[in-house]
Amino acid sequence: MLRDEVTSFALGIAGKRQRWTACCALIACAAVLGACAGDHYLIYPDRKPIGVETWSDDVATDHLLIHVRGARPHGAGPYPAIIVHPEGGKPADDMQGIVWDLAAHGYVALAADYQKRVDGEFQRSMFAWQSPEDATAILNVTQRYEQIDQQRLGLLGFSQGGVFSLLIAGYAPGRIRAVVSYYPVTDFPRWLNQAHASLGKRFAFSVIRWYFRRESGAQTDVQFDAVLRAASPYYVAESIDAPVLLIHGDSDTTAPLEESQRMAARLTELGKPVELLVVSGGRHIFNFRQPSQAALAWDATLAWFDKYLR
């Protein structure tokens, strides 16, 4: 069953900046990436571990208000850092257990969400990101914290947040040392093509496609296809130079396993370091719903960051 998960990106298509804006709108409209409500403390700490310090912050740029929920080990550091993006429609605060656990393992962890400036005021919006500079603004936020080692930055994201992580890595090559992306949609043109699906699913995706087309501002099929490709990590794979771990359940009917399989194959073809962990029985958002699958994936996540950020 398709459920709402709305992301926070913007639209438009003419020129470099507008093409980026349009691509973000498509991610924003990926409402079908949504999953059932999950338990964000399923296998993660539900109270602050001993020796961990926490804080929250709000950082304003020209276009954005970035809300940060942070946690770090006690001490001056510097420590490697991991930026965490939640699944669509969820605030940074829902990642509290995640950032606590990362801090307990020796990382500075920053969960982030975004608000857009509208008529002089910040407000939550589907279309928060306006440019590549907005997309990478969270990397600049990390420079506010002297405990962070800028040479050891990682990205972690879930569903929509996994798409964010891959795209940020593509738009900031050289600044990211490792990426872990859980069950992302990586190729929107293929994902929207439901010609052989059931009648109900074809109808749902036709509505989604109509909405994508309307919000993109595309006037022709050629323009719309270009917008879809710009929204897809698969098509920016050439720019990703950080090692990528893709984690995907084999029972995911929302973002099928093929999304990560094709991304892994593309990165491999380009000579990029990538691994794909297929989680048996894992559904969409499994790490907040299925404890055994969640534990397996989390162990692999920590091992990946330990390998490349330590």
C-alpha positions in Angstrom: 0.0 0.0 0.0 1.3 3.4 -0.9 1.6 5.9 2.0 2.7 9.5 2.3 6.3 10.5 2.6 6.9 14.0 1.5 10.4 15.4 1.2 11.7 19.0 1.2 12.9 20.2 -2.2 12.0 22.8 -4.8 11.2 23.1 -8.5 11.8 24.9 -11.9 13.7 23.8 -15.0 15.4 26.5 -17.1 19.2 26.7 -16.7 21.5 25.0 -14.2 19.9 26.4 -11.0 16.4 25.9 -12.3 17.1 22.3 -13.4 18.4 21.6 -9.9 15.3 23.2 -8.4 13.1 21.1 -10.5 14.9 17.9 -9.6 14.4 18.7 -6.0 10.7 19.1 -6.5 10.5 15.5 -7.8 12.2 14.2 -4.7 9.8 16.3 -2.6 6.9 14.8 -4.4 8.0 11.3 -3.7 5.0 10.7 -1.5 4.9 7.1 -2.3 8.2 6.5 -0.6 6.3 6.8 2.6 6.0 3.9 5.1 3.9 3.0 8.0 4.6 4.8 11.2 7.6 3.2 12.8 9.4 3.1 16.2 12.4 5.4 15.9 13.9 3.8 19.1 13.3 0.2 17.9 16.9 -0.9 18.4 18.4 2.4 19.2 18.9 4.1 22.7 15.7 5.6 24.2 17.8 7.6 26.7 21.0 9.5 26.5 24.0 7.1 26.9 26.6 7.9 29.6 29.4 10.1 28.3 27.3 11.6 25.5 26.5 15.3 25.2 23.6 16.6 23.2 22.3 19.9 21.8 20.0 21.4 19.3 20.6 24.3 17.0 18.9 26.4 14.4 21.0 27.9 11.6 19.6 30.4 9.2 20.9 31.0 5.7 19.5 33.3 3.0 16.8 30.7 2.0 16.8 28.1 4.8 16.4 27.5 8.4 18.3 24.3 9.2 17.2 22.6 12.4 20.0 20.4 13.9 19.7 17.7 16.6 23.2 16.8 17.6 25.1 14.4 19.9 28.8 13.9 20.5 31.2 12.2 22.8 32.4 14.1 25.8 35.7 15.7 25.1 37.4 18.2 22.7 37.8 15.9 19.8 38.1 16.4 16.9 35.8 13.5 16.0 34.6 12.1 12.7 31.0 13.3 12.0 27.9 11.8 10.4 25.1 13.8 9.0 21.7 12.1 9.4 18.6 12.7 7.3 15.3 11.0 8.3 12.7 9.5 6.1 10.4 11.9 4.4 8.1 14.1 6.5 10.0 13.3 9.7 11.9 16.0 11.7 15.5 15.7 12.8 14.3 15.2 16.4 12.9 11.8 15.4 16.5 10.7 14.8 17.4 11.2 18.5 18.1 7.5 19.1 20.2 7.3 16.0 22.4 10.3 16.9 22.7 9.1 20.5 24.0 5.7 19.3 26.4 7.2 16.9 27.8 9.5 19.6 28.2 6.5 21.9 30.3 4.9 19.2 32.6 7.9 19.0 31.1 10.1 16.3 29.6 13.6 16.3 26.2 13.0 14.8 24.0 15.8 13.3 20.4 15.1 12.3 19.0 17.8 10.1 15.7 19.1 8.7 14.9 22.2 6.7 12.4 25.1 6.6 12.1 27.6 3.7 11.9 31.3 3.9 8.6 32.5 2.5 7.6 36.1 2.7 10.3 36.8 5.2 9.3 33.9 7.5 10.6 30.4 7.8 8.1 27.6 7.4 8.1 23.9 6.6 7.7 23.3 2.9 7.9 20.5 0.4 10.2 22.7 -1.6 12.9 23.9 0.8 16.0 23.4 -1.2 16.4 25.9 -4.0 19.9 25.3 -5.3 23.0 23.1 -5.0 24.2 25.6 -2.4 21.2 24.9 -0.3 21.7 21.1 -0.7 25.2 21.3 0.7 24.4 24.0 3.3 24.4 21.3 6.0 28.1 20.7 5.3 28.9 24.3 6.0 26.9 24.0 9.3 29.3 21.4 10.5 32.1 24.0 10.5 30.3 25.7 13.4 31.4 22.9 15.7 35.1 22.7 16.5 34.8 19.1 17.7 34.2 17.9 14.1 37.0 16.8 12.0 36.2 18.3 8.6 38.3 15.6 6.8 36.1 12.8 8.1 32.5 13.6 7.2 29.9 10.9 6.5 26.3 10.8 5.3 23.5 8.6 6.6 19.9 8.6 5.3 16.7 6.7 5.3 14.4 6.5 2.2 14.1 10.1 1.2 17.0 10.8 3.4 18.9 8.1 1.6 18.3 10.0 -1.7 19.5 13.2 0.0 22.7 11.5 1.1 23.5 10.2 -2.4 22.8 13.6 -4.0 24.8 15.6 -1.4 27.7 13.2 -2.0 27.3 13.9 -5.8 27.2 17.7 -5.3 30.1 17.8 -2.8 32.7 15.5 -4.1 35.8 15.6 -2.0 34.1 16.7 1.1 32.4 13.3 2.0 34.3 10.3 3.1 31.5 7.7 3.4 27.8 7.3 2.6 25.2 4.8 3.9 21.9 5.0 2.1 18.9 2.9 3.2 16.3 1.9 0.6 16.4 4.9 -1.7 14.7 5.5 -5.0 17.7 6.0 -7.3 16.1 6.2 -10.8 12.8 8.2 -10.9 12.1 7.6 -14.6 12.1 3.8 -14.2 10.4 3.9 -10.8 7.5 5.9 -12.2 7.0 3.5 -15.1 4.4 1.2 -13.8 3.0 -0.1 -17.2 2.9 -3.7 -16.0 1.7 -3.1 -12.5 -1.8 -3.7 -11.1 -4.6 -1.3 -12.1 -4.7 0.3 -8.6 -0.9 0.9 -8.6 -1.0 2.2 -12.2 -3.7 4.7 -11.1 -1.7 5.8 -8.1 1.4 6.3 -10.1 -0.4 8.2 -12.8 -1.5 10.7 -10.2 2.0 10.9 -8.9 3.4 11.4 -12.4 0.8 14.1 -13.1 1.8 15.9 -9.9 5.5 15.6 -10.7 4.8 17.0 -14.2 2.7 19.9 -12.9 5.2 20.9 -10.2 8.2 20.6 -12.4 6.9 23.2 -14.8 8.0 21.0 -17.8 6.3 21.9 -21.0 7.3 18.8 -23.0 8.0 15.2 -22.4 11.7 15.8 -23.1 11.9 18.5 -20.5 10.1 16.3 -18.0 12.4 13.4 -18.6 15.4 15.7 -18.0 13.9 16.8 -14.7 13.3 13.2 -13.6 16.9 12.3 -14.4 18.2 15.3 -12.5 16.3 14.1 -9.4 17.8 10.6 -9.6 21.1 9.6 -7.8 21.6 7.1 -10.6 22.4 9.9 -13.0 24.9 11.7 -10.8 26.8 8.6 -9.9 29.8 9.9 -11.9 30.3 12.7 -9.3 30.1 10.5 -6.2 33.6 9.6 -5.0 32.9 8.6 -1.5 32.5 4.8 -0.7 28.8 4.0 -0.7 26.9 1.3 1.3 23.4 0.7 0.0 21.0 -1.2 2.4 17.8 -2.5 1.0 15.2 -5.0 2.0 14.2 -7.7 -0.5 10.5 -7.4 0.5 10.3 -3.6 -0.2 7.3 -3.0 -2.4 7.5 0.8 -2.2 11.1 1.3 -3.3 12.0 -2.0 -4.9 15.3 -3.7 -4.3 16.1 -3.1 -8.0 16.6 0.6 -7.2 19.7 -0.1 -5.1 20.8 -3.0 -7.3 21.0 -0.7 -10.4 22.7 2.0 -8.4 25.3 -0.4 -7.1 25.9 -1.8 -10.6 26.3 1.8 -12.0 28.8 2.8 -9.3 30.7 -0.5 -9.9 30.8 0.2 -13.6 32.3 3.6 -12.9 35.0 2.1 -10.7 33.5 3.6 -7.5 33.7 1.8 -4.1 30.2 0.4 -3.3 28.6 -2.4 -1.5 25.0 -3.5 -1.4 23.6 -5.2 1.7 20.3 -7.1 0.9 18.3 -7.6 4.0 16.2 -10.7 3.9 12.5 -10.1 4.6 13.1 -6.3 5.0 10.2 -4.1 4.0 10.3 -0.3 3.5 11.5 1.5 6.7 12.4 -1.9 8.1 14.9 -0.5 10.5 12.2 1.2 12.4 9.7 -1.7 12.2 11.6 -5.0 12.1 14.1 -5.5 15.0 16.2 -8.4 13.7 16.6 -6.8 10.2 17.3 -3.5 11.8 20.0 -4.9 14.0 21.7 -6.6 11.1 21.7 -3.3 9.0 22.9 -1.2 11.9 25.9 -3.4 12.6 26.8 -3.0 8.9 26.3 0.7 9.1 28.6 1.1 12.0 31.2 -1.1 10.4 31.1 0.9 7.2 31.6 4.2 9.0 34.3 2.7 11.2 36.2 1.5 8.1 36.1 4.8 6.3 35.9 7.5 9.0 38.2 6.2 11.7 
